[in-house]
Amino acid sequence: MSQSVPDQPSDPDCPDPDGQLPYQVAVFARRISVAGELDRASFLLLEQLAATGPAKVKTLAAALGVDSSTVTRQAAPLLRERLVTRLPYPADRRAVQLALTPLGAGRLAQVRRRRRELIGELTAGWTARERAVFCALLARFNDGLLGRR
């Protein structure tokens, strides 16, 4: 028979994690977007196109967990800035797909580099283990959001 383990004492650095976590997640999302000089939606859309190549709006929407109209709205400024372009869909010339342009790939690389530098600076005093645990927990947290809207 297993014995129950008593709750650990609260962490003095975060005395109310259940109350603070939603706030800290929101602050993180805002600050990382500002630091990268590319809003969250644009960053994710460019990342998706970089990972998968040209894709139809419906395909992108499914991959990002949003509606097609949301992708269309998010793509509009990227099209204006020539970070993304429309290409004919090979199987149906009436349909289009979105593709990352060389300018968009360069901008994405720049944002990735700045974010890596920022995260490197912020975690410089952390051990490799602390960074790995943080990454694993953040990935687990994000995976838990899959399929939710």
C-alpha positions in Angstrom: 0.0 0.0 0.0 1.4 3.4 -0.9 1.4 6.3 1.5 0.2 9.7 0.5 2.8 12.4 0.2 1.9 15.6 2.0 1.9 18.8 0.0 5.2 20.5 -0.3 5.4 23.9 1.4 4.7 26.7 -0.9 7.5 28.2 -2.9 8.5 31.6 -1.3 9.2 33.0 -4.9 5.6 32.2 -5.9 3.3 31.9 -2.8 0.1 31.5 -4.9 1.0 29.7 -8.2 -2.6 28.9 -9.1 -3.4 32.6 -8.8 -0.2 33.9 -10.3 0.2 31.5 -13.2 -2.5 33.0 -15.5 -1.0 36.5 -15.0 2.6 35.3 -15.5 1.6 33.5 -18.8 -0.1 36.7 -20.1 2.9 38.8 -19.1 5.2 36.4 -20.8 3.2 36.4 -24.1 3.1 40.1 -24.2 6.7 40.7 -23.4 8.1 38.1 -25.8 6.1 39.5 -28.6 7.3 43.1 -28.0 10.9 41.9 -27.6 10.7 40.1 -31.0 9.2 43.1 -32.8 6.7 40.8 -34.5 3.3 40.1 -33.0 2.5 36.6 -31.8 0.1 35.8 -34.6 2.4 36.9 -37.3 5.3 35.0 -35.7 3.3 31.8 -35.5 2.0 32.1 -39.0 5.5 32.7 -40.4 6.9 29.8 -38.3 4.2 27.5 -39.7 4.9 28.4 -43.3 8.7 28.0 -42.7 8.1 24.5 -41.2 5.6 23.2 -43.8 6.1 25.3 -46.9 3.3 26.8 -48.9 -0.2 26.0 -47.6 -3.8 26.8 -48.1 -5.5 29.0 -45.5 -7.7 26.1 -44.3 -4.6 23.9 -43.8 -2.9 26.7 -41.9 -6.0 27.3 -39.8 -6.1 23.7 -38.8 -2.4 23.6 -37.9 -2.7 26.8 -35.8 -6.0 25.9 -34.2 -7.9 28.9 -35.4 -10.6 29.6 -38.0 -9.8 30.3 -41.6 -11.1 33.8 -41.3 -8.5 34.4 -38.5 -5.7 33.2 -40.8 -6.9 35.4 -43.6 -7.0 38.4 -41.2 -3.6 37.6 -39.8 -2.1 37.1 -43.2 -3.3 40.5 -44.6 -0.5 42.6 -43.0 2.1 40.0 -43.9 1.0 40.2 -47.5 1.2 44.0 -47.4 4.7 43.8 -46.0 5.6 41.2 -48.6 6.6 38.7 -45.9 4.1 36.3 -47.4 2.8 35.9 -50.9 -0.1 34.1 -52.6 0.7 31.3 -55.0 -1.7 29.3 -57.2 -2.6 25.9 -55.7 -1.2 23.2 -58.1 -4.2 20.9 -57.9 -6.7 23.7 -58.4 -5.6 26.9 -60.1 -8.7 28.7 -58.7 -7.4 28.1 -55.2 -4.4 29.9 -53.6 -1.9 29.0 -50.9 0.2 31.2 -48.8 4.0 31.0 -49.0 6.9 32.6 -47.1 8.9 35.1 -49.2 12.6 35.5 -49.0 12.0 38.8 -47.1 9.7 36.9 -44.7 12.2 34.2 -44.2 14.8 36.8 -43.4 12.5 38.6 -41.0 11.6 35.3 -39.3 15.3 34.5 -38.9 15.9 37.9 -37.4 13.1 37.5 -34.9 14.2 34.0 -34.0 17.8 35.3 -33.3 16.5 38.2 -31.2 14.3 35.9 -29.2 17.1 33.3 -28.6 19.4 36.1 -27.5 16.7 37.5 -25.1 16.0 34.1 -23.7 19.7 33.4 -23.4 20.2 36.7 -21.4 17.2 36.0 -19.2 18.3 32.5 -18.4 22.0 33.1 -18.3 22.1 32.4 -14.5 20.1 29.2 -14.8 21.7 25.8 -14.9 21.3 23.7 -18.0 18.9 21.5 -16.0 16.7 24.5 -15.0 16.5 25.5 -18.7 15.6 22.0 -19.7 12.9 21.7 -17.0 11.4 25.1 -17.9 11.3 24.1 -21.6 9.7 20.7 -20.8 7.1 22.3 -18.5 6.3 25.0 -21.0 6.0 22.5 -23.8 3.7 20.4 -21.6 1.6 23.5 -20.8 1.4 24.4 -24.5 0.5 20.8 -25.5 -2.3 20.9 -23.0 -3.8 23.8 -25.0 -4.0 21.8 -28.2 -7.5 21.4 -29.4 -8.9 24.1 -27.2 -10.4 27.3 -28.5 
